[in-house]
Amino acid sequence: MKDSNISDLLTKRTGRPVAGSGIGLVAATAALSFIAAGLAARRPDPHPRGLAKRAPAKREALRLSRDGAAIMGSSVLLDSALEHLRGDFRRDEMYIAPLAGAASMAAAMAEPRQNAAGRALEGVHIASFTTGLMGMGFHLGNVLRRPGGISWNNLFYAAPLGAPGALIMSGLIGMVTHQMARSSGRERRHGRQLAALTATAMLAETAEVALLHFRGAYHDPAMYLPATLPPVAAVGLLAESLSPRKRRRGPLKLLLRAVEALGYIGTAFHALGVARNSGGWKNWRQTTLAGPPMPAPISFAGLGKSGRAALDLLDVAEDREGGRAR
């Protein structure tokens, strides 16, 4: 099937013309967003008032948390743009998700800031969280409106219920990062909060991955990894949020690095899945929409970073308390 036939079919189905340049625009946005997310991880830390004097471990935790929120935002931007393009943006509300993802990513990369700039960034994080909740409601409504309501077929092929959760988490992690930068002496509290949030997000994302990989019949053994490795890390983070123990953080940090690597490796596997479709990358205008969503796995990289940030904060808190005791 030629590329132009896609537009013809969508126009007949929806009654709305589809711009052929739209797919190219999304692809260009995807490339630029991944470059921006990579630059966020390498960007020197900004030093608002007092931050430069803080312990290097605290600054590293801020950087990890900031980068985690930025990567989650980039995942929302790319994934929602591709999936909503697949749905021809038939509802005007479908434009909100990629715009909110872009705003969330930009706000996270600008952290930490204080004064008026910091308040504006915090407002963006709150808006991202709220938009994610609204998106989850829209996706639930899409499932319920279909014949059969909550059924396996609708969970497989209707709007994914868990997808807006990445935007929720990007906003929440951004808010925690902002509060971390503004306060001192609350590292234990923020570390436990971030550990609990990251663990919850990992479990929610694992549930969606397990569902969609079940739809794919787990035809590749590698498909079991994102359904098994993140829950183990999530259990460790939940344990740390409830009762921090320094002795288990070393192995847990290694496990979180593996979860982060899983995000990058999963993106490569999804790109391979796109290449295996008819026409491969030569027919990218169809295969990127028909194949597995390439931007989805990268959110595990963001969660791996935020989990490590939580553990670093707990380390900082214990080191500070130990120094006071001496």
Stockholm file with secondary structure:
# STOCKHOLM 1.0

chainA/1-326         MKDSNISDLLTKRTGRPVAGSGIGLVAATAALSFIAAGLAARRPDPHPRGLAKRAPAKREALRLSRDGAAIMGSSVLLDSALEHLRGDFRRDEMYIAPLAGAASMAAAMAEPRQNAAGRALEGVHIASFTTGLMGMGFHLGNVLRRPGGISWNNLFYAAPLGAPGALIMSGLIGMVTHQMARSSGRERRHGRQLAALTATAMLAETAEVALLHFRGAYHDPAMYLPATLPPVAAVGLLAESLSPRKRRRGPLKLLLRAVEALGYIGTAFHALGVARNSGGWKNWRQTTLAGPPMPAPISFAGLGKSGRAALDLLDVAEDREGGRAR
#=GR chainA/1-326 SS CCHHHHHHHHHHHHSSCCCTHHHHHHHHHHHHHHHHHHHHHHSCCCCCTTGGGSCHHHHHHHHHHHHHHHHHHHHHHHHHHHHHHHTTTCSGGGGHHHHHHHHHHHHHHHCSCCHHHHHHHHHHHHHHHHHHHHHHHHHHHHHHHSTTSSCHHHHHHSSCTTTTHHHHHHHHHHHHHHHHHHCSSCHHHHHHHHHHHHHHHHHHHHHHHHHHHHHTTTCSGGGGHHHHHHHHHHHHHHHHHHSCCGGGHHHHHHHHHHHHHHHHHHHHHHHHHHHHSTTGGGGHHHHHHHSCCTTTTHHHHHHHHHHHHHHHHHHHHHHHHHHHHC
#=GC SS_cons         CCHHHHHHHHHHHHSSCCCTHHHHHHHHHHHHHHHHHHHHHHSCCCCCTTGGGSCHHHHHHHHHHHHHHHHHHHHHHHHHHHHHHHTTTCSGGGGHHHHHHHHHHHHHHHCSCCHHHHHHHHHHHHHHHHHHHHHHHHHHHHHHHSTTSSCHHHHHHSSCTTTTHHHHHHHHHHHHHHHHHHCSSCHHHHHHHHHHHHHHHHHHHHHHHHHHHHHTTTCSGGGGHHHHHHHHHHHHHHHHHHSCCGGGHHHHHHHHHHHHHHHHHHHHHHHHHHHHSTTGGGGHHHHHHHSCCTTTTHHHHHHHHHHHHHHHHHHHHHHHHHHHHC
//
